[in-house]
Amino acid sequence: MSNNNERPSRRLALLGDRPGSYAIARHVRMSPTKVRRVVDLVRGMDVNDALATLRFAPQAASEPVYKVVASAVANAENTESLRADDLYVSQAFVDEGVTMRRIRPRAKGSASRIYKRASHITVVVEPKAAEAANTKKEA
């Protein structure tokens, strides 16, 4: 048995010691593949551009992704005292959630499975100055 009672910090895994913030929406009742199409649109964008893109995107998954991006921006403004104009979407990814299994009756008394999939959406926002500092360190 381990003596380590501390859980690993999610912030430490996502951001390390860099400034920024994150938001997570869990158990969103949409297929992860459909949500990934929308998340791929906004990854790397400025926050204001990402929110404008999501507001007018035709996919149904754009609404929960919009909410997660807006929540990450609000977290950065309130907890880290960062300005929304300086932020960009540094990381955005979708993981599989719990899959609900349902039964559909078929011919001759048989049945087939229906999978109702869910997603976990994670968005990380960071200031643009941190991006420039990271590229200078690598060069």
DSSP file (Angstrom, degrees, kcal/mol; ACC not computed):
  #  RESIDUE AA STRUCTURE BP1 BP2  ACC     N-H-->O    O-->H-N    N-H-->O    O-->H-N    TCO  KAPPA ALPHA  PHI   PSI    X-CA   Y-CA   Z-CA
    1    1 A M              0   0    0      0, 0.0     2,-0.2     0, 0.0     0, 0.0   0.000 360.0 360.0 360.0 140.2    0.0    0.0    0.0
    2    2 A S        -     0   0    0      1,-0.1     0, 0.0     2,-0.1     0, 0.0  -0.548 360.0-154.1 -83.8 143.4    1.3    3.4   -0.9
    3    3 A N        +     0   0    0     -2,-0.2     2,-0.9     2,-0.0    -1,-0.1   0.486  66.5 107.8 -90.2  -4.5    1.9    6.1    1.8
    4    4 A N        +     0   0    0      1,-0.2    -2,-0.1     2,-0.0     0, 0.0  -0.652  40.7 174.3 -79.1 108.2    1.4    8.9   -0.8
    5    5 A N        +     0   0    0     -2,-0.9     2,-0.3     2,-0.1    -1,-0.2   0.568  48.4  96.9 -90.9 -10.0   -2.0   10.4    0.2
    6    6 A E        -     0   0    0      1,-0.0     3,-0.0     3,-0.0    -2,-0.0  -0.619  69.3-136.1 -84.7 136.9   -1.9   13.2   -2.3
    7    7 A R        -     0   0    0     -2,-0.3     2,-0.1     1,-0.1    -2,-0.1  -0.642  35.1 -96.4 -83.2 147.6   -3.6   12.9   -5.7
    8    8 A P        -     0   0    0      0, 0.0     2,-0.3     0, 0.0    -1,-0.1  -0.422  44.1-112.0 -64.5 138.9   -1.6   14.1   -8.7
    9    9 A S     >  -     0   0    0      1,-0.2     4,-1.5    -2,-0.1     5,-0.1  -0.550  15.6-154.1 -77.0 130.0   -2.6   17.6   -9.6
   10   10 A R  H  > S+     0   0    0     -2,-0.3     4,-2.3     2,-0.2     5,-0.2   0.878  98.0  54.9 -68.5 -37.3   -4.4   18.0  -12.9
   11   11 A R  H  >>S+     0   0    0      1,-0.2     4,-3.1     2,-0.2     5,-1.3   0.904 106.0  51.8 -61.5 -41.4   -3.2   21.6  -13.2
   12   12 A L  H  45S+     0   0    0      3,-0.2     4,-0.3     1,-0.2    -1,-0.2   0.886 111.7  47.0 -63.0 -38.6    0.4   20.3  -12.9
   13   13 A A  H  <5S+     0   0    0     -4,-1.5    -2,-0.2     1,-0.1    -1,-0.2   0.878 120.8  36.4 -70.6 -37.7   -0.1   17.8  -15.6
   14   14 A L  H  <5S+     0   0    0     -4,-2.3    -2,-0.2    -5,-0.1    -3,-0.2   0.891 137.8   8.5 -84.4 -41.0   -1.8   20.2  -18.0
   15   15 A L  T ><5S-     0   0    0     -4,-3.1     3,-1.6     1,-0.2     2,-0.3   0.674  75.4-162.8-116.5 -24.7    0.1   23.5  -17.4
   16   16 A G  T 3 <S-     0   0    0     -5,-1.3    -1,-0.2    -4,-0.3    -2,-0.1  -0.586  74.1 -29.4  70.4-132.0    3.1   22.7  -15.2
   17   17 A D  T 3  S+     0   0    0     -2,-0.3    -1,-0.2    -5,-0.1    -5,-0.1   0.271 109.7 115.1-101.8  10.8    4.3   26.0  -13.7
   18   18 A R  S <  S-     0   0    0     -3,-1.6     2,-0.1     1,-0.1    -3,-0.0  -0.454  73.3-105.5 -77.2 152.1    3.2   28.1  -16.7
   19   19 A P  S    S+     0   0    0      0, 0.0     2,-0.3     0, 0.0    -1,-0.1  -0.461  73.3  82.5 -72.9 152.2    0.5   30.7  -16.3
   20   20 A G        -     0   0    0    106,-0.2     2,-0.3    -2,-0.1   106,-0.2  -0.872  58.5-118.2 143.9-175.9   -2.9   29.9  -17.7
   21   21 A S  E     -A  125   0A   0    104,-2.3   104,-2.8    -2,-0.3     2,-0.3  -0.929  13.8-150.7-151.7 172.8   -6.0   28.0  -16.8
   22   22 A Y  E     -A  124   0A   0     -2,-0.3     2,-0.3   102,-0.2   102,-0.2  -0.940   1.3-157.7-145.2 164.9   -8.2   25.1  -17.9
   23   23 A A  E     -A  123   0A   0    100,-2.1   100,-2.4    -2,-0.3     2,-0.4  -0.989   6.6-160.5-144.9 147.7  -11.8   23.8  -17.9
   24   24 A I  E     -A  122   0A   0     -2,-0.3     2,-0.5    98,-0.2    98,-0.2  -0.996   5.0-163.6-132.5 129.6  -13.2   20.3  -18.3
   25   25 A A  E     -A  121   0A   0     96,-2.8    96,-2.8    -2,-0.4     3,-0.3  -0.969  19.7-163.2-110.0 121.3  -16.7   19.2  -19.2
   26   26 A R  E     +     0   0A   0     -2,-0.5    94,-0.2    94,-0.2    71,-0.0  -0.763  60.4  15.4-107.9 151.8  -17.4   15.7  -18.3
   27   27 A H  E    S+     0   0A   0     -2,-0.3     2,-0.5     1,-0.2    -1,-0.2   0.860  70.3 173.4  59.3  42.4  -20.1   13.3  -19.5
   28   28 A V  E     -A  119   0A   0     91,-2.7     2,-2.5    -3,-0.3    91,-2.3  -0.710  36.1-127.8 -78.2 125.1  -21.2   15.3  -22.5
   29   29 A R  S    S+     0   0    0     -2,-0.5     2,-0.3    89,-0.2    89,-0.2  -0.334  73.3  98.2 -81.0  62.7  -23.7   13.1  -24.3
   30   30 A M  S    S-     0   0    0     -2,-2.5    -2,-0.1    86,-0.1    -3,-0.0  -0.981  82.3 -93.7-141.4 152.9  -22.0   13.3  -27.7
   31   31 A S     >  -     0   0    0     -2,-0.3     4,-1.9     1,-0.1     3,-0.4  -0.420  30.2-130.9 -65.9 136.9  -19.8   10.9  -29.6
   32   32 A P  H  > S+     0   0    0      0, 0.0     4,-2.5     0, 0.0     5,-0.1   0.841 106.1  57.1 -59.7 -33.7  -16.1   11.8  -29.1
   33   33 A T  H  > S+     0   0    0      1,-0.2     4,-1.1     2,-0.2    -2,-0.0   0.885 108.0  47.1 -66.3 -36.4  -15.4   11.6  -32.8
   34   34 A K  H  > S+     0   0    0     -3,-0.4     4,-0.8     1,-0.2    -1,-0.2   0.878 113.6  47.4 -71.0 -36.9  -18.0   14.2  -33.5
   35   35 A V  H  X S+     0   0    0     -4,-1.9     4,-2.4     1,-0.2     3,-0.5   0.866 105.0  60.3 -72.4 -35.2  -16.7   16.5  -30.8
   36   36 A R  H  X S+     0   0    0     -4,-2.5     4,-2.4     1,-0.2    -1,-0.2   0.845  96.9  60.9 -61.7 -33.6  -13.1   16.1  -32.0
   37   37 A R  H  X S+     0   0    0     -4,-1.1     4,-0.6     1,-0.2    -1,-0.2   0.903 110.7  40.2 -57.7 -40.8  -14.0   17.5  -35.4
   38   38 A V  H >X S+     0   0    0     -4,-0.8     4,-0.9    -3,-0.5     3,-0.8   0.890 112.9  53.4 -76.5 -40.7  -15.1   20.8  -33.6
   39   39 A V  H 3X S+     0   0    0     -4,-2.4     4,-1.3     1,-0.3     3,-0.5   0.862 102.5  59.2 -64.5 -35.1  -12.2   20.8  -31.2
   40   40 A D  H 3< S+     0   0    0     -4,-2.4    -1,-0.3     1,-0.2    -2,-0.2   0.781  99.2  60.3 -64.7 -25.2   -9.7   20.5  -34.0
   41   41 A L  H << S+     0   0    0     -3,-0.8    -1,-0.2    -4,-0.6    -2,-0.2   0.889 112.3  34.8 -66.2 -39.0  -11.1   23.7  -35.5
   42   42 A V  H >< S+     0   0    0     -4,-0.9     3,-2.1    -3,-0.5    47,-0.3   0.565  82.3 118.7-100.3  -9.2  -10.2   25.9  -32.5
   43   43 A R  T 3< S+     0   0    0     -4,-1.3    47,-0.1     1,-0.3     3,-0.1  -0.400  87.9  11.3 -62.2 125.9   -6.9   24.4  -31.2
   44   44 A G  T 3  S+     0   0    0     45,-2.2    -1,-0.3     1,-0.3    46,-0.1   0.337 100.8 125.4  90.1  -6.3   -4.2   27.0  -31.4
   45   45 A M  S <  S-     0   0    0     -3,-2.1    44,-2.9     1,-0.1    -1,-0.3  -0.396  70.9 -96.6 -81.2 159.7   -6.6   29.9  -32.1
   46   46 A D  B  >  -B   88   0A   0     42,-0.2     4,-2.5     1,-0.1    42,-0.3  -0.438  39.7-115.7 -63.9 152.0   -6.9   33.1  -30.1
   47   47 A V  H  > S+     0   0    0     40,-1.8     4,-2.6    37,-0.3     5,-0.2   0.908 113.5  49.1 -63.4 -43.7   -9.7   32.8  -27.6
   48   48 A N  H  > S+     0   0    0     39,-0.3     4,-2.0    36,-0.3    -1,-0.2   0.903 113.7  46.8 -64.6 -39.9  -11.9   35.6  -29.2
   49   49 A D  H  > S+     0   0    0      2,-0.2     4,-2.5     1,-0.2    -1,-0.2   0.896 112.0  51.6 -65.7 -39.9  -11.5   34.0  -32.6
   50   50 A A  H  X S+     0   0    0     -4,-2.5     4,-2.5     2,-0.2    -2,-0.2   0.914 110.2  47.9 -64.2 -43.0  -12.2   30.5  -31.2
   51   51 A L  H  X S+     0   0    0     -4,-2.6     4,-2.0     2,-0.2    -1,-0.2   0.896 112.7  48.7 -66.1 -39.2  -15.4   31.7  -29.5
   52   52 A A  H  X S+     0   0    0     -4,-2.0     4,-1.2    -5,-0.2    -2,-0.2   0.902 112.2  49.1 -66.4 -40.3  -16.6   33.5  -32.7
   53   53 A T  H  X S+     0   0    0     -4,-2.5     4,-0.5     1,-0.2     3,-0.3   0.920 112.9  46.9 -63.4 -44.1  -15.9   30.4  -34.8
   54   54 A L  H >< S+     0   0    0     -4,-2.5     3,-0.6     1,-0.2    -1,-0.2   0.845 104.8  60.6 -68.9 -33.2  -17.7   28.1  -32.3
   55   55 A R  H 3< S+     0   0    0     -4,-2.0    -1,-0.2     1,-0.2    -2,-0.2   0.861 116.3  31.8 -62.6 -34.3  -20.7   30.5  -32.1
   56   56 A F  H 3< S+     0   0    0     -4,-1.2    -1,-0.2    -3,-0.3    -2,-0.2   0.319  87.9 119.8-108.7   7.8  -21.4   30.1  -35.9
   57   57 A A    <<  -     0   0    0     -3,-0.6     5,-0.1    -4,-0.5     6,-0.1  -0.531  59.8-140.7 -72.2 138.9  -20.2   26.5  -36.5
   58   58 A P        +     0   0    0      0, 0.0    -1,-0.1     0, 0.0     2,-0.1   0.676  69.0 102.9 -77.3 -15.6  -23.0   24.3  -37.8
   59   59 A Q  S >  S-     0   0    0      1,-0.1     3,-1.1     2,-0.1     4,-0.3  -0.362  72.5-134.3 -70.8 146.7  -22.1   21.2  -35.8
   60   60 A A  T >  S+     0   0    0      1,-0.2     3,-1.0     2,-0.2    -1,-0.1   0.788 103.4  64.6 -67.8 -27.8  -24.1   20.4  -32.7
   61   61 A A  T 3> S+     0   0    0      1,-0.2     4,-1.5     2,-0.2    -1,-0.2   0.581  81.4  80.4 -73.8  -8.7  -20.9   19.8  -30.7
   62   62 A S  H <> S+     0   0    0     -3,-1.1     4,-2.3     1,-0.2    -1,-0.2   0.802  84.1  61.6 -70.2 -26.5  -19.9   23.4  -31.1
   63   63 A E  H <> S+     0   0    0     -3,-1.0     4,-2.0    -4,-0.3    -1,-0.2   0.961 107.2  39.8 -66.9 -51.9  -22.2   24.5  -28.2
   64   64 A P  H  > S+     0   0    0      0, 0.0     4,-1.9     0, 0.0    -1,-0.2   0.873 116.6  51.7 -66.1 -32.9  -20.6   22.4  -25.4
   65   65 A V  H  X S+     0   0    0     -4,-1.5     4,-2.4     2,-0.2     5,-0.2   0.904 108.0  52.6 -67.0 -39.3  -17.1   23.2  -26.8
   66   66 A Y  H  X S+     0   0    0     -4,-2.3     4,-2.6     1,-0.2     5,-0.2   0.923 109.0  50.0 -58.2 -45.3  -18.0   26.9  -26.7
   67   67 A K  H  X S+     0   0    0     -4,-2.0     4,-2.1     1,-0.2    -1,-0.2   0.877 110.6  49.0 -63.1 -38.6  -19.1   26.6  -23.1
   68   68 A V  H  X S+     0   0    0     -4,-1.9     4,-2.3     2,-0.2    -1,-0.2   0.913 112.2  47.6 -69.3 -42.1  -15.8   24.9  -22.1
   69   69 A V  H  X S+     0   0    0     -4,-2.4     4,-2.1     2,-0.2    -2,-0.2   0.930 113.2  48.8 -63.7 -44.6  -13.6   27.5  -23.9
   70   70 A A  H  X S+     0   0    0     -4,-2.6     4,-2.3     1,-0.2    -1,-0.2   0.877 111.4  50.5 -62.7 -37.6  -15.6   30.3  -22.2
   71   71 A S  H  X S+     0   0    0     -4,-2.1     4,-2.5     2,-0.2    -1,-0.2   0.894 108.5  51.2 -67.3 -40.4  -15.3   28.6  -18.8
   72   72 A A  H  X S+     0   0    0     -4,-2.3     4,-2.1     2,-0.2    -2,-0.2   0.891 111.0  49.0 -63.7 -38.9  -11.5   28.3  -19.3
   73   73 A V  H  X S+     0   0    0     -4,-2.1     4,-2.3     2,-0.2    -2,-0.2   0.923 111.3  49.1 -65.6 -44.3  -11.3   32.0  -20.1
   74   74 A A  H  X S+     0   0    0     -4,-2.3     4,-2.4     1,-0.2     5,-0.2   0.887 110.1  51.7 -63.2 -38.8  -13.4   32.9  -17.1
   75   75 A N  H  X>S+     0   0    0     -4,-2.5     4,-2.7     1,-0.2     5,-0.7   0.907 110.3  48.9 -62.3 -41.6  -11.2   30.7  -14.9
   76   76 A A  H  X5S+     0   0    0     -4,-2.1     6,-1.8     1,-0.2     4,-0.8   0.886 113.3  46.9 -66.5 -38.5   -8.0   32.5  -16.2
   77   77 A E  H  <5S+     0   0    0     -4,-2.3     4,-0.4     4,-0.2    -2,-0.2   0.907 120.5  36.7 -69.5 -40.8   -9.5   35.9  -15.6
   78   78 A N  H  <5S+     0   0    0     -4,-2.4    -2,-0.2    -5,-0.2    -3,-0.2   0.894 128.4  27.7 -83.1 -41.1  -10.7   35.2  -12.1
   79   79 A T  H  <5S+     0   0    0     -4,-2.7    -3,-0.2    -5,-0.2    -2,-0.1   0.842 133.1  29.4 -92.4 -35.4   -8.0   32.9  -10.7
   80   80 A E  S  <<S-     0   0    0     -4,-0.8    -3,-0.2    -5,-0.7    -2,-0.1   0.491  95.4-128.5-104.3  -4.9   -4.9   34.0  -12.6
   81   81 A S        +     0   0    0     -4,-0.4     2,-0.3    -5,-0.3    -4,-0.2   0.881  54.5 152.9  56.8  42.7   -5.8   37.7  -13.3
   82   82 A L        -     0   0    0     -6,-1.8     2,-0.3    -9,-0.1    -1,-0.2  -0.715  46.6-115.5 -99.6 152.8   -5.1   37.3  -17.0
   83   83 A R    >   -     0   0    0     -2,-0.3     3,-1.0     1,-0.1     4,-0.3  -0.689  13.8-136.3 -88.1 140.9   -6.7   39.3  -19.8
   84   84 A A  G >  S+     0   0    0     -2,-0.3     3,-1.2     1,-0.2   -37,-0.3   0.815 102.5  62.0 -65.6 -30.5   -8.9   37.4  -22.2
   85   85 A D  G 3  S+     0   0    0      1,-0.2    -1,-0.2   -38,-0.1   -37,-0.1   0.742 102.3  51.8 -68.3 -21.7   -7.4   39.3  -25.2
   86   86 A D  G <  S+     0   0    0     -3,-1.0    42,-2.8   -40,-0.1    -1,-0.2   0.470  93.7  96.6 -92.0  -2.3   -4.0   37.8  -24.4
   87   87 A L  E <   - C   0 127A   0     -3,-1.2   -40,-1.8    -4,-0.3   -39,-0.3  -0.553  45.3-179.0 -95.7 152.7   -5.1   34.2  -24.3
   88   88 A Y  E     -BC  46 126A   0     38,-2.2    38,-2.1   -42,-0.3     2,-1.1  -0.959  40.4 -99.2-139.5 160.4   -5.0   31.4  -26.9
   89   89 A V  E     + C   0 125A   0    -44,-2.9   -45,-2.2    -2,-0.3    36,-0.2  -0.686  43.1 171.7 -82.1 101.5   -6.2   27.8  -26.9
   90   90 A S  E     +     0   0A   0     34,-1.5     2,-0.4    -2,-1.1    -1,-0.2   0.880  66.0  14.9 -82.8 -38.3   -2.9   26.0  -26.2
   91   91 A Q  E     + C   0 124A   0     33,-1.5    33,-3.2     2,-0.0     2,-0.3  -0.995  60.5 166.0-136.0 142.5   -4.4   22.5  -25.7
   92   92 A A  E     + C   0 123A   0     -2,-0.4     2,-0.3    31,-0.2    31,-0.2  -0.892  13.7 156.6-153.7 124.6   -7.8   21.0  -26.5
   93   93 A F  E     - C   0 122A   0     29,-2.3    29,-2.6    -2,-0.3     2,-0.4  -0.976  29.1-138.9-148.9 162.1   -8.6   17.4  -26.5
   94   94 A V  E     - C   0 121A   0     -2,-0.3     2,-0.3    27,-0.2    27,-0.2  -0.985  16.2-168.9-127.0 128.6  -11.6   15.0  -26.1
   95   95 A D  E     - C   0 120A   0     25,-2.7    25,-2.5    -2,-0.4     2,-0.2  -0.780  32.6 -97.0-111.5 159.5  -11.5   11.7  -24.2
   96   96 A E  E     - C   0 119A   0     -2,-0.3    23,-0.3    23,-0.2     2,-0.1  -0.555  39.0-163.4 -75.3 138.6  -14.1    8.9  -24.2
   97   97 A G        -     0   0    0     21,-2.9     2,-0.2    -2,-0.2    21,-0.1  -0.146  44.2 -46.0 -99.1-159.0  -16.6    9.0  -21.3
   98   98 A V        -     0   0    0     21,-0.1     2,-0.6    19,-0.1    -1,-0.2  -0.531  54.4-139.3 -73.8 137.1  -18.9    6.3  -20.1
   99   99 A T        -     0   0    0     -2,-0.2     2,-0.4    18,-0.2    18,-0.2  -0.883   9.5-147.4-100.6 121.1  -20.8    4.4  -22.8
  100  100 A M  E     -D  116   0B   0     16,-2.6    16,-3.2    -2,-0.6     2,-0.5  -0.726  12.7-147.6 -85.3 135.6  -24.4    3.6  -22.0
  101  101 A R  E     +D  115   0B   0     -2,-0.4     2,-0.3    14,-0.2    14,-0.2  -0.906  19.3 178.2-108.9 128.0  -25.6    0.4  -23.6
  102  102 A R  E     -D  114   0B   0     12,-2.9    12,-2.8    -2,-0.5     2,-0.4  -0.840  23.4-123.3-124.4 162.3  -29.2    0.0  -24.7
  103  103 A I  E     -D  113   0B   0     -2,-0.3    10,-0.2    10,-0.2     8,-0.0  -0.888  14.6-164.0-111.0 134.9  -31.0   -2.8  -26.4
  104  104 A R  E     -D  112   0B   0      8,-3.0     8,-2.4    -2,-0.4     2,-0.1  -0.976  25.3-125.1-115.4 122.5  -32.9   -2.6  -29.7
  105  105 A P  E     -D  111   0B   0      0, 0.0     6,-0.3     0, 0.0     2,-0.2  -0.385  33.9-175.9 -64.8 140.8  -35.4   -5.4  -30.5
  106  106 A R    >   -     0   0    0      4,-2.7     3,-0.7     1,-0.2     4,-0.1  -0.645  33.5 -56.6-126.6-175.1  -34.8   -7.1  -33.8
  107  107 A A  G >  S+     0   0    0      1,-0.2     3,-1.5    -2,-0.2    -1,-0.2  -0.226 112.5  18.1 -66.9 152.6  -36.5   -9.8  -35.8
  108  108 A K  G 3  S-     0   0    0      1,-0.3    -1,-0.2     2,-0.0     3,-0.1   0.795 130.9 -61.6  59.2  34.8  -37.1  -13.3  -34.5
  109  109 A G  G <  S+     0   0    0     -3,-0.7    -1,-0.3     1,-0.2    -2,-0.2   0.566 103.3 126.8  76.3   7.8  -36.7  -12.4  -30.9
  110  110 A S    <   -     0   0    0     -3,-1.5    -4,-2.7    -4,-0.1     2,-0.3  -0.330  42.7-151.6 -90.2 179.1  -33.1  -11.3  -31.1
  111  111 A A  E     -D  105   0B   0     -6,-0.3     2,-0.3    -3,-0.1    -8,-0.0  -0.981   3.9-151.8-147.2 155.9  -31.7   -8.0  -30.0
  112  112 A S  E     -D  104   0B   0     -8,-2.4    -8,-3.0    -2,-0.3     2,-0.2  -0.931  26.0-107.7-129.4 158.1  -28.8   -5.7  -31.0
  113  113 A R  E     -D  103   0B   0     -2,-0.3     2,-0.5   -10,-0.2   -10,-0.2  -0.567  19.3-159.8 -86.1 144.4  -26.9   -3.2  -28.9
  114  114 A I  E     -D  102   0B   0    -12,-2.8   -12,-2.9    -2,-0.2     2,-0.6  -0.997  11.6-151.7-118.5 126.1  -27.1    0.6  -29.2
  115  115 A Y  E     -D  101   0B   0     -2,-0.5     2,-0.8   -14,-0.2   -14,-0.2  -0.877   6.4-165.9-101.7 118.7  -24.1    2.4  -27.8
  116  116 A K  E     -D  100   0B   0    -16,-3.2   -16,-2.6    -2,-0.6     2,-0.1  -0.873  21.7-157.7-103.2 101.8  -24.8    5.9  -26.4
  117  117 A R        -     0   0    0     -2,-0.8     2,-0.3   -18,-0.2   -18,-0.2  -0.417  10.5-161.8 -87.6 155.0  -21.4    7.4  -26.1
  118  118 A A        -     0   0    0    -89,-0.2   -21,-2.9   -20,-0.1     2,-0.3  -0.875   6.4-147.6-129.7 163.8  -20.3   10.3  -23.9
  119  119 A S  E     -AC  28  96A   0    -91,-2.3   -91,-2.7    -2,-0.3     2,-0.5  -0.915  11.7-144.2-132.5 154.4  -17.2   12.6  -24.0
  120  120 A H  E     - C   0  95A   0    -25,-2.5   -25,-2.7    -2,-0.3     2,-0.5  -0.990  23.6-159.5-115.6 118.8  -14.9   14.5  -21.6
  121  121 A I  E     -AC  25  94A   0    -96,-2.8   -96,-2.8    -2,-0.5     2,-0.4  -0.874   8.7-174.0-104.5 127.0  -13.8   17.8  -23.2
  122  122 A T  E     -AC  24  93A   0    -29,-2.6   -29,-2.3    -2,-0.5     2,-0.4  -0.982   2.8-178.4-122.9 131.0  -10.7   19.5  -21.9
  123  123 A V  E     -AC  23  92A   0   -100,-2.4  -100,-2.1    -2,-0.4     2,-0.4  -0.997   6.3-166.2-130.3 131.2   -9.5   23.0  -22.9
  124  124 A V  E     -AC  22  91A   0    -33,-3.2   -33,-1.5    -2,-0.4   -34,-1.5  -0.969   5.1-166.3-117.2 130.1   -6.3   24.8  -21.7
  125  125 A V  E     +AC  21  89A   0   -104,-2.8  -104,-2.3    -2,-0.4   -36,-0.2  -0.939   9.1 176.0-116.9 140.8   -5.8   28.5  -22.4
  126  126 A E  E     - C   0  88A   0    -38,-2.1   -38,-2.2    -2,-0.4  -106,-0.2  -0.943  36.3 -95.1-135.9 156.8   -2.5   30.3  -21.9
  127  127 A P  E >>  - C   0  87A   0      0, 0.0     4,-1.0     0, 0.0     3,-0.6  -0.433  31.2-124.5 -69.8 149.7   -1.2   33.8  -22.5
  128  128 A K  H 3> S+     0   0    0    -42,-2.8     4,-1.9     1,-0.2     5,-0.2   0.799 108.7  64.7 -65.1 -28.8    0.5   34.4  -25.9
  129  129 A A  H 3> S+     0   0    0    -43,-0.2     4,-2.0     1,-0.2    -1,-0.2   0.864  98.6  53.8 -63.5 -35.2    3.6   35.7  -24.1
  130  130 A A  H <> S+     0   0    0     -3,-0.6     4,-2.0     2,-0.2    -1,-0.2   0.870 105.9  53.5 -65.9 -35.5    4.1   32.3  -22.6
  131  131 A E  H  X S+     0   0    0     -4,-1.0     4,-1.8     1,-0.2    -2,-0.2   0.924 109.2  48.0 -63.8 -44.0    4.0   30.8  -26.2
  132  132 A A  H  X S+     0   0    0     -4,-1.9     4,-1.6     1,-0.2    -2,-0.2   0.880 110.6  51.6 -65.2 -37.9    6.7   33.2  -27.4
  133  133 A A  H  X S+     0   0    0     -4,-2.0     4,-1.8     1,-0.2    -1,-0.2   0.881 108.1  52.1 -66.4 -37.7    8.9   32.4  -24.3
  134  134 A N  H  X S+     0   0    0     -4,-2.0     4,-1.6     1,-0.2    -1,-0.2   0.883 109.0  49.3 -66.6 -38.5    8.6   28.7  -25.0
  135  135 A T  H  X S+     0   0    0     -4,-1.8     4,-1.4     1,-0.2    -1,-0.2   0.838 109.2  52.7 -71.0 -30.9    9.7   29.0  -28.6
  136  136 A K  H  < S+     0   0    0     -4,-1.6    -1,-0.2     1,-0.2    -2,-0.2   0.879 107.2  52.3 -69.6 -36.9   12.7   31.1  -27.6
  137  137 A K  H  < S+     0   0    0     -4,-1.8    -2,-0.2     1,-0.2    -1,-0.2   0.882 109.6  49.7 -65.3 -37.3   13.8   28.5  -25.1
  138  138 A E  H  <        0   0    0     -4,-1.6    -1,-0.2     1,-0.2    -2,-0.2   0.824 360.0 360.0 -71.9 -30.7   13.7   25.8  -27.8
  139  139 A A     <        0   0    0     -4,-1.4    -1,-0.2    -5,-0.1    -2,-0.2   0.469 360.0 360.0 -76.1 360.0   15.7   27.8  -30.4
